[in-house]
Amino acid sequence: MEITDLIAVSDRPGAEFINDAETVRYGTMFLRARCFATPLMFLCFSMVHFTQAIGRGRDSFLLAVIRQLVFNIPLLFLFNHLFGEQGIVWTQLTADLFTVAVSYLIYFRIRKQEGWPVTI
């Protein structure tokens, strides 16, 4: 099953096991948010693995700290305050979006430092 398929039928998995409409609604909301966040999370992890693979453990650690401590945790508090449980659901997507941007800035800095051609 692809992510787009899962988004389209995201109300069904919860309804198969739970009869409470409110719980199914929350589960559907969480599942859809996770589906949208997954590609960005993949990009974040790819960049962490890339930096580890080329011996840049410091950059790898920095990306992990940025993802959780700089973006994810503060956004949890902020989005919870602004949007309630809806905000908490979308925090991961937003944090990963920011982390991907920082990841690619670090990536292009590494390419420049290593003397690799920088192309977009």
RASUL-V990176 format. One record per residue. N is the residue number from 1. RES is the residue in one small letter. PSI is psi in whole degrees, 0 to 359 (NA if undefined). OMEGA is omega in whole degrees, 0 to 359 (999 if undefined). NEAR is the number of other C-alpha atoms within 12 Angstrom. Layout:
n,res,psi,omega,near
N,RES,PSI,OMEGA,NEAR
N,RES,PSI,OMEGA,NEAR
This chain:
n,res,psi,omega,near
1,m,131,179,10
2,e,165,181,13
3,i,318,180,18
4,t,323,177,17
5,d,318,182,15
6,l,322,178,23
7,i,318,183,24
8,a,326,183,18
9,v,23,187,21
10,s,345,177,28
11,d,341,186,26
12,r,317,183,22
13,p,315,180,23
14,g,321,182,23
15,a,339,178,19
16,e,333,187,16
17,f,340,186,13
18,i,134,181,17
19,n,350,182,15
20,d,119,185,13
21,a,322,180,16
22,e,318,178,14
23,t,319,177,18
24,v,321,178,21
25,r,314,178,22
26,y,315,179,23
27,g,319,178,29
28,t,316,180,28
29,m,315,179,29
30,f,317,182,29
31,l,318,178,30
32,r,316,179,29
33,a,318,179,30
34,r,323,179,28
35,c,319,179,28
36,f,327,183,29
37,a,337,186,28
38,t,312,179,26
39,p,323,178,21
40,l,321,177,26
41,m,320,177,30
42,f,315,179,21
43,l,320,177,26
44,c,311,181,36
45,f,324,178,23
46,s,319,181,22
47,m,322,176,35
48,v,315,180,33
49,h,322,178,23
50,f,311,182,24
51,t,325,175,28
52,q,318,184,19
53,a,330,180,14
54,i,13,175,17
55,g,22,179,15
56,r,62,182,22
57,g,325,179,17
58,r,315,178,18
59,d,322,178,27
60,s,313,178,28
61,f,318,179,22
62,l,317,179,23
63,l,319,179,37
64,a,318,179,30
65,v,316,179,21
66,i,316,183,27
67,r,313,185,35
68,q,307,189,24
69,l,326,183,18
70,v,319,185,21
71,f,303,191,28
72,n,305,185,30
73,i,311,177,21
74,p,322,179,21
75,l,327,176,29
76,l,312,180,27
77,f,315,182,21
78,l,310,182,21
79,f,326,176,24
80,n,318,179,19
81,h,318,184,15
82,l,320,190,15
83,f,0,182,16
84,g,213,182,16
85,e,332,175,20
86,q,319,180,23
87,g,319,180,25
88,i,321,181,28
89,v,319,186,30
90,w,2,180,32
91,t,314,183,34
92,q,317,178,36
93,l,313,182,34
94,t,315,179,32
95,a,317,179,37
96,d,326,177,36
97,l,313,178,28
98,f,320,181,27
99,t,322,177,36
100,v,317,179,31
101,a,314,179,23
102,v,321,180,28
103,s,316,182,36
104,y,333,171,25
105,l,316,177,19
106,i,320,179,26
107,y,312,181,33
108,f,329,175,21
109,r,316,178,18
110,i,314,179,24
111,r,318,180,20
112,k,315,180,14
113,q,323,182,13
114,e,350,181,14
115,g,17,177,11
116,w,149,178,12
117,p,134,179,13
118,v,105,178,15
119,t,154,179,9
120,i,NA,999,8
